[in-house]
Amino acid sequence: MNSLVFKLRKTLKNRLLQLRRKPGLLVLYLLFAGLITMSFIGASSGHMALGGNTDIGWLKLAFLAYLLLFAFTSVTAGLSTGASVFAMADVNFLFTAPVSPKLVLVDGLLQQAGKSIFASVFILMMGSTLRSVWGVGPTWLLALFVGYVFSLVVFQLVSVVIYMYANGRPGAKRVVAVVAAALLLPTVLAILVPYLGGVPIADALLAALHGNILYTLPVAGWVTQGVFGLLSGNFVAAGLGLGLSMLGVALCFVLLLAGKSDYYEDVLVATETTFQRQRAAAEGNLQAAETRRKVKLGKNESGKIWGWGASAFLGKHMLEDFRRNRLKLLDASSFSFILTAAAMAFFLRQEGGLITILITTMMMRMFLVGTGLGLKELYTHYIFMVPASSFAKIVWSNLELCIKSLAESVIAFVAAGLIMGASAVEILLCVVVTAVFTVLLVSVNLLSMRMFASVLSQGLLLTFYMLFVLLVMAPGIVGAVLLGMVVGGLGGLAAGLGVLTLWQLLLSALFFFLARGVLHNCDMETAAKPTR
């Protein structure tokens, strides 16, 4: 125990020394602290635009949806490569030290909790939104944050347990998958049965969320019921939800420590795999960093790449997309984008709902812009060696993402427009604005490489990236809103979105021009370095 306390104390001391040696990192942390403070102030005294009349069940649904997403990720990880709450330093030192495995496990969970806090800090910046939409204060903000962090740690632990008992056993993996799907069935039926009986989908969802059916969802449902029961004053629901959550954690501990083998052996592979991927990514070897899986050739795919010079990058990326996905350009991020738009359309059928979906999907696009193959191409040496102009290479290498974004926008807004009964002009305008916004985001990333020799959307710099995008978009947004209010009606909407699109195109052209020499005039630290 003393050795773990010593390790924790030295780790904290080294983190503080790192801040002293790197003042820029300290400034970044101070900025985050300032943003969080402003968020709490906004949650305490911000304006309640809707008077707090929006049903709190929608906030509960959003919280539950996030937890279910991570629950799905933890189960799939446990069924494949496994997950680990440890680092390679723990494998080399703690696993071989004369320390109780129970204490080592607790230390790993504490480390994971620390990482989860940093990964969940965005929740603490939503104070003004919670205040304006639901009329709730900083207590709710803090409770949602704690519940979210707790859930992430438990899901990581569940993933380790699943891997420990199902690894190398196809039958056990099938059982886990069936049980995980069966646990969702009561909640799905509680919503689907009333809906099929004529109850509107929104009312069926709210009835299920306000009922007790969520207790059938381990961890995600338990934590949701516990947090919202505590905040709403229903201490019976809070005690039951939190009690079941703690019981689940205790059960995971028992299964880990009483398993057929030492859990050290079961987390070792996942820890080494994670470490190797991180190291490969840092060295620019993205092929080694990604999960290996079989790639099948289509019937009409010869494996040849069309194009010549810089245009060959588009052909290469399209061929990779077609081989990797059965639905060609569409992947998991595409479905999250499309399903978000369709789901919001069910609940926002009032006037202006399509604009709300447009804003939400544009925010999502800020996070999904890194899924394109063009930015990943910059982490290898091939694009630097092609004898073509830097500008032509960055344009052709990012066309794949623009085409993919256009396809996603068409499907998402056509679906949302049909659900909401929007006109063809409104749908077309939303598609154009979202597609052009992707071009703007690509240009911002390339400009960041030109100026800072790194991508702004990485790590903690994501906040600066978002603030910069919002700052440069502000004049176009203000102009679009003012013009739309002056003209009014469908013509005002068309004029406003047209101005916004034009502003995005002007910014994109400017940023592409400023970043035109990015491949010839910067030394990116993340680019693959030649082996000696």
HUQUI-V932467 format. One record per residue. RES is the residue in one letter. SS is DSSP state (H for helix, E for strand, C for the rest). PHI is phi in degrees with one decimal (999 if undefined). Layout:
# HUQUI-V932467
res=(RES | RES)
ss=(SS | SS)
phi=(PHI | PHI)
This chain:
# HUQUI-V932467
res=(M | N | S | L | V | F | K | L | R | K | T | L | K | N | R | L | L | Q | L | R | R | K | P | G | L | L | V | L | Y | L | L | F | A | G | L | I | T | M | S | F | I | G | A | S | S | G | H | M | A | L | G | G | N | T | D | I | G | W | L | K | L | A | F | L | A | Y | L | L | L | F | A | F | T | S | V | T | A | G | L | S | T | G | A | S | V | F | A | M | A | D | V | N | F | L | F | T | A | P | V | S | P | K | L | V | L | V | D | G | L | L | Q | Q | A | G | K | S | I | F | A | S | V | F | I | L | M | M | G | S | T | L | R | S | V | W | G | V | G | P | T | W | L | L | A | L | F | V | G | Y | V | F | S | L | V | V | F | Q | L | V | S | V | V | I | Y | M | Y | A | N | G | R | P | G | A | K | R | V | V | A | V | V | A | A | A | L | L | L | P | T | V | L | A | I | L | V | P | Y | L | G | G | V | P | I | A | D | A | L | L | A | A | L | H | G | N | I | L | Y | T | L | P | V | A | G | W | V | T | Q | G | V | F | G | L | L | S | G | N | F | V | A | A | G | L | G | L | G | L | S | M | L | G | V | A | L | C | F | V | L | L | L | A | G | K | S | D | Y | Y | E | D | V | L | V | A | T | E | T | T | F | Q | R | Q | R | A | A | A | E | G | N | L | Q | A | A | E | T | R | R | K | V | K | L | G | K | N | E | S | G | K | I | W | G | W | G | A | S | A | F | L | G | K | H | M | L | E | D | F | R | R | N | R | L | K | L | L | D | A | S | S | F | S | F | I | L | T | A | A | A | M | A | F | F | L | R | Q | E | G | G | L | I | T | I | L | I | T | T | M | M | M | R | M | F | L | V | G | T | G | L | G | L | K | E | L | Y | T | H | Y | I | F | M | V | P | A | S | S | F | A | K | I | V | W | S | N | L | E | L | C | I | K | S | L | A | E | S | V | I | A | F | V | A | A | G | L | I | M | G | A | S | A | V | E | I | L | L | C | V | V | V | T | A | V | F | T | V | L | L | V | S | V | N | L | L | S | M | R | M | F | A | S | V | L | S | Q | G | L | L | L | T | F | Y | M | L | F | V | L | L | V | M | A | P | G | I | V | G | A | V | L | L | G | M | V | V | G | G | L | G | G | L | A | A | G | L | G | V | L | T | L | W | Q | L | L | L | S | A | L | F | F | F | L | A | R | G | V | L | H | N | C | D | M | E | T | A | A | K | P | T | R)
ss=(C | H | H | H | H | H | H | H | H | H | H | H | H | H | H | H | H | H | H | H | H | C | H | H | H | H | H | H | H | H | H | H | H | H | H | H | H | H | H | H | H | H | H | H | H | C | C | C | C | C | C | C | C | C | C | H | H | H | H | H | H | H | H | H | H | H | H | H | H | H | H | H | H | H | H | H | H | H | H | C | C | C | C | C | C | C | C | H | H | H | H | H | H | H | C | C | C | C | C | C | H | H | H | H | H | H | H | H | H | H | H | H | H | H | H | H | H | H | H | C | H | H | H | H | H | C | H | H | H | H | H | H | H | H | C | C | C | H | H | H | H | H | H | H | H | H | H | H | H | H | H | H | H | H | H | H | H | H | H | H | H | H | H | H | H | H | C | C | C | H | H | H | H | H | H | H | H | H | H | H | H | H | H | H | H | H | H | H | H | H | H | H | H | H | H | H | C | C | C | C | H | H | H | H | H | H | H | H | H | H | C | C | H | H | H | H | C | C | C | H | H | H | H | H | H | H | H | H | H | H | H | H | C | C | H | H | H | H | H | H | H | H | H | H | H | H | H | H | H | H | H | H | H | H | H | H | H | C | C | C | C | C | H | H | H | H | H | H | H | H | H | H | H | H | H | H | H | H | H | H | H | H | C | C | C | H | H | H | H | C | C | C | C | C | C | C | C | C | C | C | C | C | C | C | C | C | C | C | H | H | H | H | H | H | H | H | H | H | H | H | H | H | H | H | C | C | C | C | C | C | C | H | H | H | H | H | H | H | H | H | H | H | H | H | H | H | H | C | C | C | C | C | H | H | H | H | H | H | H | H | H | H | H | H | H | H | H | H | H | H | H | C | H | H | H | H | H | C | C | C | C | H | H | H | H | C | C | C | C | H | H | H | H | H | H | H | H | H | H | H | H | H | H | H | H | H | H | H | H | H | H | H | H | H | H | H | H | H | H | H | C | C | C | H | H | H | H | H | H | H | H | H | H | H | H | H | H | H | H | H | H | H | H | H | H | H | H | H | H | H | H | H | C | C | C | C | C | C | H | H | H | H | H | H | H | H | H | H | H | H | H | H | H | H | H | H | H | H | H | H | H | H | H | H | H | H | H | C | H | H | H | H | H | H | H | H | H | H | H | H | H | H | H | H | H | H | H | H | H | H | H | H | H | H | C | C | C | C | C | C | C | C | C | C | C | C | C | C | C | C | C | C)
phi=(999 | -61.1 | -66.8 | -70.0 | -64.0 | -61.5 | -61.5 | -63.8 | -64.4 | -67.0 | -63.4 | -64.1 | -63.7 | -66.3 | -64.4 | -66.1 | -64.1 | -64.0 | -65.2 | -69.7 | -79.9 | -124.6 | -59.8 | -61.3 | -66.6 | -64.0 | -61.6 | -63.2 | -63.4 | -65.3 | -64.0 | -60.1 | -60.8 | -64.7 | -64.7 | -67.1 | -61.6 | -62.7 | -64.9 | -67.1 | -65.0 | -64.1 | -70.6 | -84.7 | -133.7 | -69.7 | -77.2 | -93.1 | -61.8 | -103.2 | 68.6 | 68.9 | -88.9 | -66.7 | -58.0 | -65.2 | -61.7 | -70.2 | -65.9 | -63.4 | -64.9 | -62.6 | -64.0 | -63.8 | -63.6 | -61.9 | -66.6 | -65.8 | -61.8 | -73.8 | -64.4 | -61.4 | -63.0 | -67.8 | -67.4 | -64.5 | -66.3 | -65.0 | -83.1 | -113.3 | -92.4 | 84.6 | -133.3 | -144.5 | -100.0 | -118.4 | -112.9 | -63.8 | -62.7 | -67.2 | -62.6 | -75.9 | -115.0 | -70.3 | -63.1 | -96.6 | -84.9 | -77.0 | -122.1 | -57.9 | -56.9 | -64.2 | -68.0 | -63.8 | -64.3 | -61.5 | -62.8 | -63.5 | -66.8 | -65.4 | -61.9 | -65.4 | -63.1 | -62.8 | -65.9 | -66.7 | -62.6 | -66.8 | -71.0 | -106.6 | -64.9 | -62.7 | -63.1 | -69.3 | -97.5 | -106.1 | -59.1 | -64.8 | -64.8 | -61.7 | -68.9 | -74.3 | -92.2 | -108.7 | 70.3 | -105.0 | -106.5 | -66.1 | -61.7 | -63.8 | -59.2 | -68.1 | -65.8 | -63.3 | -64.5 | -63.6 | -63.2 | -67.5 | -63.6 | -59.2 | -64.8 | -60.6 | -65.8 | -66.0 | -62.5 | -63.8 | -66.2 | -62.0 | -62.4 | -63.2 | -63.5 | -61.2 | -64.1 | -64.2 | -96.4 | -111.3 | -63.3 | 77.0 | -126.3 | -58.1 | -64.6 | -65.4 | -63.6 | -64.9 | -62.7 | -61.5 | -63.5 | -66.0 | -63.7 | -61.3 | -69.8 | -66.1 | -66.5 | -81.2 | -60.3 | -58.3 | -66.6 | -62.7 | -66.3 | -62.5 | -93.4 | -73.2 | -61.4 | -62.1 | -64.2 | -66.9 | -83.6 | 106.9 | -77.1 | -56.3 | -60.5 | -64.6 | -66.9 | -64.8 | -63.6 | -65.0 | -63.0 | -67.6 | -68.7 | -84.7 | -89.6 | -108.8 | -66.9 | -68.1 | -66.1 | -83.7 | -100.8 | -59.3 | 64.5 | -59.8 | -69.3 | -62.9 | -64.4 | -61.1 | -63.7 | -65.2 | -65.6 | -73.8 | -66.0 | -65.1 | -72.5 | -89.3 | 87.2 | -88.7 | -72.8 | -67.4 | -64.0 | -64.3 | -64.0 | -67.9 | -65.2 | -69.7 | -63.9 | -64.1 | -64.1 | -66.1 | -64.0 | -64.7 | -62.9 | -62.5 | -64.3 | -62.0 | -60.3 | -63.0 | -64.8 | -67.5 | -85.8 | -113.7 | -71.1 | -68.8 | -144.7 | -66.4 | -66.2 | -54.5 | -66.9 | -78.7 | -91.3 | -63.7 | -63.3 | -64.1 | -65.7 | -64.8 | -63.2 | -61.9 | -63.8 | -64.5 | -67.4 | -63.0 | -66.9 | -64.5 | -66.0 | -65.4 | -88.7 | 88.7 | -89.9 | -69.0 | -63.7 | -74.1 | -74.6 | -84.6 | -67.0 | -76.4 | -151.9 | -71.4 | -117.0 | -102.2 | -78.9 | -74.2 | -65.1 | -106.4 | -106.2 | -88.2 | 88.4 | -85.1 | -99.0 | -84.6 | 107.8 | -141.9 | 68.0 | -66.2 | -66.5 | -63.8 | -66.0 | -64.0 | -61.2 | -63.0 | -68.7 | -65.6 | -64.3 | -63.8 | -62.2 | -66.8 | -78.4 | -77.3 | -122.3 | -65.1 | -96.2 | 61.9 | -72.6 | -81.2 | -135.8 | -62.4 | -65.4 | -64.1 | -67.9 | -63.5 | -65.6 | -69.1 | -66.3 | -61.7 | -62.9 | -67.3 | -65.3 | -64.7 | -63.8 | -66.1 | -105.7 | -124.5 | -87.3 | -81.3 | -63.6 | 89.7 | -65.6 | -68.0 | -67.8 | -61.7 | -64.3 | -60.7 | -64.0 | -63.3 | -68.6 | -67.1 | -64.8 | -62.8 | -63.3 | -63.0 | -87.7 | -88.7 | -63.6 | -75.7 | -82.7 | -74.4 | -81.3 | -66.3 | -67.3 | -67.4 | -62.0 | -72.8 | -90.6 | -119.8 | -90.6 | -63.9 | -65.9 | -74.9 | -95.3 | -68.9 | -77.9 | -144.9 | -68.1 | -59.9 | -63.6 | -62.7 | -68.5 | -71.5 | -71.4 | -65.5 | -72.5 | -106.1 | -65.7 | -58.8 | -64.8 | -66.5 | -66.0 | -62.1 | -62.4 | -63.1 | -63.2 | -62.4 | -65.2 | -60.9 | -64.5 | -63.6 | -81.3 | -66.1 | -63.4 | -64.2 | -65.0 | -65.8 | -64.3 | -90.9 | 72.5 | -77.1 | -78.7 | -64.9 | -65.8 | -62.0 | -62.6 | -61.8 | -63.8 | -64.4 | -62.9 | -64.7 | -61.3 | -66.4 | -65.5 | -67.6 | -61.9 | -61.8 | -60.6 | -62.3 | -63.8 | -62.0 | -65.5 | -64.8 | -63.9 | -66.6 | -64.8 | -64.6 | -65.9 | -65.4 | -92.8 | -118.7 | 59.2 | -160.6 | -92.3 | -65.8 | -87.1 | -106.3 | 57.9 | -68.0 | -71.7 | -58.7 | -63.6 | -61.2 | -59.1 | -66.0 | -63.1 | -65.0 | -61.5 | -63.8 | -66.0 | -72.8 | -81.3 | -55.2 | -59.0 | -66.3 | -65.5 | -61.7 | -62.3 | -65.1 | -65.7 | -64.0 | -65.2 | -63.5 | -68.8 | -69.1 | -75.2 | 78.4 | 67.5 | -65.3 | -64.1 | -65.5 | -62.7 | -64.1 | -66.1 | -64.3 | -68.2 | -65.5 | -63.8 | -62.8 | -63.6 | -62.9 | -62.3 | -63.7 | -65.6 | -64.0 | -63.7 | -61.8 | -62.3 | -64.0 | -69.2 | -63.8 | -65.3 | -68.0 | -100.1 | -62.0 | -102.7 | -60.8 | -83.7 | -114.6 | -127.6 | -143.8 | -118.5 | -70.6 | -67.4 | -88.9 | -71.8 | -63.0 | -97.3 | -64.9 | -74.8 | -89.8)
